[in-house]
Amino acid sequence: MIRSIVNFIEAAQAANLEIYHLLQSERLSEYHHQSFCIGAGGDTSSGIDLEAEKIFIKHLQDFGTIISEESGVIQNTTMSAKIILDPIDGSDNFLSHLPYYGTSVALRENDKTTKAIVTNLANGDIFIKDDKSFQKGNLSTNIFSSVTGNPYAKVGIFERSYCSKIVDKKLKEAHIKYRSPGAFALSLAYAHEVAFVIYEGKMRPYDVEAGFFMCEDLYTFYEEELFLVSKDKETFDKIIRLFT
């Protein structure tokens, strides 16, 4: 029996809720904070990364082949869909007790992303997008409303600014304010609420698949290792002129 896509979203929510409760509980141990092997995405996997991945596999493996930042491909030969997963987006933030970390899940069918769920595990914010709606809610209340732009945003987000070779200098010269919170998928989910989101460097599917889908109605620029997205045309044009 093939499960419906609605149930896929419900399963992803259930996985996020389980991880959310785990992180807020007293059940975390030294294992969850330790570093282990290098994951499929090239970063060192921590215990919490691996634990979160196990939870997602339990909830989502029946829906398709999972491609995870930690373990790589978890095959499902009976379903054609692919699930692009970052079990913990910003795990270094979590391990450092910085409240900006979450999860990223994207469902791809026929080589196209059709559903995406990005969650902020620090405050419970959850973003869900499909072909009919883009909504934001909270894991604690399960109350959702449509995502709308924030016309009062004063700063943007610049991920990986610490290793910038070009962008950081250009933004400083133009007196453009930004923050660098350290969880790219999560930052893309918040793109409608901030002035812009910039990323400089190599992008991996785990980092961007769900977030890109959530930004498809915004102004975007993507060339080589530079990505920019903004809801505001004037802001977008001002920044693009710095690099073209």
Backbone torsions as a table, in degrees:
resi	resn	phi	psi	omega
1	MET	NA	128.3	-179.8
2	ILE	-87.2	127.2	179.8
3	ARG	-74.9	153.3	179.0
4	SER	-80.3	159.9	179.3
5	ILE	-66.5	-32.1	175.8
6	VAL	-56.6	-42.5	178.6
7	ASN	-67.6	-28.4	174.1
8	PHE	-62.2	-46.1	179.1
9	ILE	-62.8	-42.8	178.4
10	GLU	-62.7	-39.6	178.9
11	ALA	-65.7	-41.1	178.0
12	ALA	-64.7	-39.4	176.0
13	GLN	-62.6	-42.7	-179.6
14	ALA	-62.8	-40.3	177.6
15	ALA	-63.6	-45.1	179.0
16	ASN	-62.0	-40.5	-179.4
17	LEU	-65.2	-40.0	178.2
18	GLU	-63.3	-43.4	178.7
19	ILE	-66.8	-40.7	178.8
20	TYR	-57.6	-47.2	179.6
21	HIS	-66.5	-36.5	177.5
22	LEU	-61.2	-45.3	-177.1
23	LEU	-68.4	-25.1	-179.9
24	GLN	-91.9	-6.1	-176.1
25	SER	-91.5	-179.6	176.9
26	GLU	-98.4	14.9	-177.0
27	ARG	-87.2	-4.8	177.4
28	LEU	-69.2	137.9	-177.0
29	SER	-122.4	-177.3	177.3
30	GLU	-60.6	-32.8	178.8
31	TYR	-55.7	-43.7	-176.6
32	HIS	-64.2	-22.4	-177.6
33	HIS	-99.9	-8.6	-178.7
34	GLN	-79.0	156.3	174.4
35	SER	-96.5	143.6	-178.7
36	PHE	-124.5	-129.7	-175.0
37	CYS	-80.9	170.4	172.3
38	ILE	-76.9	126.4	-178.4
39	GLY	-78.4	175.2	-178.8
40	ALA	-60.1	-28.2	-179.6
41	GLY	-81.1	-7.6	177.0
42	GLY	102.1	-8.4	178.4
43	ASP	-98.2	158.8	176.6
44	THR	-71.6	130.0	179.8
45	SER	-86.4	131.2	174.3
46	SER	-93.9	169.4	178.2
47	GLY	-59.7	-37.1	-179.1
48	ILE	-70.8	-33.4	174.1
49	ASP	-58.7	-48.4	-176.6
50	LEU	-69.3	-37.5	178.0
51	GLU	-66.2	-44.1	178.6
52	ALA	-63.1	-38.6	178.0
53	GLU	-61.5	-43.9	178.5
54	LYS	-58.1	-40.8	179.8
55	ILE	-65.2	-43.9	178.4
56	PHE	-64.2	-42.3	179.0
57	ILE	-59.9	-43.1	179.3
58	LYS	-58.0	-40.5	-175.7
59	HIS	-86.3	-28.5	-168.4
60	LEU	-115.5	-10.1	-172.1
61	GLN	-62.5	-24.4	179.6
62	ASP	-74.2	-11.8	-174.3
63	PHE	-93.5	-15.5	-179.6
64	GLY	163.5	-178.4	176.6
65	THR	-73.1	126.7	-179.8
66	ILE	-93.0	130.6	174.9
67	ILE	-115.0	103.0	-170.2
68	SER	-109.1	147.4	177.9
69	GLU	-62.5	-27.8	-175.5
70	GLU	-86.7	-60.5	-172.5
71	SER	-99.8	-3.1	-178.4
72	GLY	80.3	-131.8	-173.3
73	VAL	-89.6	122.9	171.5
74	ILE	-109.4	101.7	-166.1
75	GLN	-73.3	140.3	167.8
76	ASN	-130.0	104.5	-173.5
77	THR	-81.0	-6.8	-177.5
78	THR	-96.2	-12.6	-177.6
79	MET	-125.1	140.4	-177.8
80	SER	-87.1	-16.9	-177.9
81	ALA	-68.8	154.1	175.7
82	LYS	-121.2	141.9	-179.6
83	ILE	-117.9	114.7	179.9
84	ILE	-92.6	120.9	-168.0
85	LEU	-128.9	131.1	163.8
86	ASP	-116.5	102.5	-173.3
87	PRO	-60.0	-39.3	172.7
88	ILE	-136.1	110.5	176.7
89	ASP	-89.7	113.8	-176.4
90	GLY	88.6	39.4	-177.0
91	SER	-65.0	-29.0	176.0
92	ASP	-63.6	-35.5	175.5
93	ASN	-63.0	-45.7	178.8
94	PHE	-58.8	-47.7	-178.3
95	LEU	-65.5	-23.4	178.9
96	SER	-97.0	6.0	179.7
97	HIS	61.8	32.8	173.2
98	LEU	-97.4	122.3	-170.6
99	PRO	-78.3	63.0	175.9
100	TYR	-152.2	86.6	-179.0
101	TYR	-158.7	153.5	-176.1
102	GLY	-165.5	-150.8	179.7
103	THR	-136.8	158.3	-179.3
104	SER	-140.0	124.1	-178.8
105	VAL	-134.2	130.0	176.1
106	ALA	-131.1	136.0	176.0
107	LEU	-103.0	123.7	178.8
108	ARG	-112.4	128.1	177.1
109	GLU	-127.9	130.6	-178.7
110	ASN	53.1	44.7	177.3
111	ASP	63.2	27.5	178.7
112	LYS	-139.8	135.4	176.0
113	THR	-73.5	125.7	-177.2
114	THR	-116.2	-21.6	-179.6
115	LYS	-144.3	145.1	178.0
116	ALA	-148.5	141.7	177.7
117	ILE	-134.4	121.4	175.1
118	VAL	-123.4	132.2	-175.0
119	THR	-127.2	137.9	171.9
120	ASN	-94.9	104.1	-176.6
121	LEU	-75.4	-10.3	178.7
122	ALA	-78.2	-33.6	-178.8
123	ASN	-126.2	-3.3	177.4
124	GLY	90.2	-2.0	177.4
125	ASP	-59.8	135.2	177.1
126	ILE	-134.9	131.3	-180.0
127	PHE	-110.9	129.9	179.8
128	ILE	-130.3	125.7	179.9
129	LYS	-130.4	136.1	169.2
130	ASP	-136.2	-164.8	-176.8
131	ASP	-76.8	-5.1	-178.7
132	LYS	-107.6	-29.7	-174.5
133	SER	-157.4	162.9	173.0
134	PHE	-132.2	113.0	-172.7
135	GLN	-126.7	152.8	175.5
136	LYS	-122.7	135.7	178.4
137	GLY	-144.0	-159.3	178.6
138	ASN	-140.3	137.7	-178.3
139	LEU	-61.0	-28.9	-176.7
140	SER	-76.5	-32.8	-174.2
141	THR	-106.7	-25.5	-175.5
142	ASN	58.9	29.6	175.8
143	ILE	-104.7	129.5	-174.7
144	PHE	-122.0	151.5	171.8
145	SER	-143.2	160.7	-177.8
146	SER	-66.4	141.5	177.0
147	VAL	-74.2	128.8	177.2
148	THR	-128.6	161.2	-179.8
149	GLY	-73.1	152.6	176.8
150	ASN	-103.8	105.6	-176.2
151	PRO	-74.5	-6.1	-175.2
152	TYR	-103.0	6.1	-176.5
153	ALA	-60.0	133.5	-178.9
154	LYS	-109.9	-20.2	-178.3
155	VAL	-131.3	158.0	174.3
156	GLY	-109.1	-175.6	177.8
157	ILE	-119.8	130.1	176.7
158	PHE	-121.8	99.5	179.5
159	GLU	-78.4	144.7	-178.2
160	ARG	63.8	29.4	179.6
161	SER	-63.7	-25.2	-177.8
162	TYR	-63.8	-22.3	179.4
163	CYS	-118.8	24.2	-178.7
164	SER	-68.0	137.3	175.7
165	LYS	-104.4	-21.7	-174.5
166	ILE	-129.7	-51.7	-166.0
167	VAL	-65.9	-43.6	-175.7
168	ASP	-55.7	-46.6	-179.7
169	LYS	-63.1	-43.9	-179.1
170	LYS	-62.7	-43.5	-179.8
171	LEU	-65.7	-39.9	179.1
172	LYS	-64.6	-42.2	179.2
173	GLU	-63.5	-31.9	179.8
174	ALA	-89.7	2.1	179.3
175	HIS	56.9	43.4	178.3
176	ILE	-99.1	123.6	-175.5
177	LYS	-83.3	142.0	177.4
178	TYR	-153.9	166.4	172.3
179	ARG	-124.9	159.2	179.9
180	SER	-131.3	81.3	-171.6
181	PRO	-76.3	-25.6	172.4
182	GLY	94.0	33.6	173.7
183	ALA	-152.2	93.6	-167.2
184	PHE	-63.5	-46.8	180.0
185	ALA	-59.0	-42.3	179.0
186	LEU	-64.7	-40.5	178.3
187	SER	-63.2	-38.9	177.5
188	LEU	-65.2	-35.1	177.5
189	ALA	-64.7	-31.4	179.5
190	TYR	-89.3	7.8	-173.0
191	ALA	-59.9	-29.7	179.0
192	HIS	-72.6	-14.3	-174.3
193	GLU	-104.7	-15.9	179.5
194	VAL	-110.0	174.5	-176.4
195	ALA	-70.3	-36.7	-179.3
196	PHE	-168.3	166.7	170.0
197	VAL	-132.3	129.8	178.2
198	ILE	-124.5	144.4	174.1
199	TYR	-136.9	131.2	176.1
200	GLU	-119.7	119.1	-179.8
201	GLY	136.9	-179.2	-179.8
202	LYS	-72.8	133.4	-179.0
203	MET	-107.9	137.7	179.1
204	ARG	-108.7	152.6	-178.9
205	PRO	-54.7	-38.3	-178.8
206	TYR	-60.7	-32.2	-177.0
207	ASP	-77.9	-31.1	-163.3
208	VAL	-122.0	-18.6	-169.9
209	GLU	-57.6	-51.7	-180.0
210	ALA	-69.5	-43.3	-177.3
211	GLY	-64.6	-42.3	177.1
212	PHE	-58.3	-41.8	179.7
213	PHE	-60.9	-35.5	-179.2
214	MET	-76.9	-11.7	-178.3
215	CYS	-108.4	9.8	-171.5
216	GLU	-65.9	-16.4	178.6
217	ASP	-95.8	3.3	-177.8
218	LEU	-102.1	169.8	175.5
219	TYR	-75.9	126.8	-176.8
220	THR	-132.8	150.1	174.4
221	PHE	-137.1	128.8	-179.8
222	TYR	-142.4	114.3	180.0
223	GLU	-146.9	119.3	-179.0
224	GLU	54.8	-111.1	-176.5
225	GLU	-111.7	29.9	177.2
226	LEU	-128.4	126.0	178.7
227	PHE	-129.9	135.1	177.0
228	LEU	-136.1	137.5	173.7
229	VAL	-139.9	140.0	178.0
230	SER	-153.8	146.6	176.8
231	LYS	-81.9	-16.3	-173.3
232	ASP	-107.7	121.5	-176.8
233	LYS	-62.4	-40.4	-178.9
234	GLU	-64.1	-43.9	177.8
235	THR	-64.6	-44.1	179.7
236	PHE	-58.9	-49.3	-178.5
237	ASP	-63.4	-39.2	-178.9
238	LYS	-62.0	-42.5	-178.4
239	ILE	-75.4	-41.2	-179.6
240	ILE	-59.6	-37.1	-179.8
241	ARG	-61.7	-21.5	178.9
242	LEU	-71.8	-20.3	-172.0
243	PHE	-121.1	-1.4	-178.7
244	THR	-124.3	NA	NA
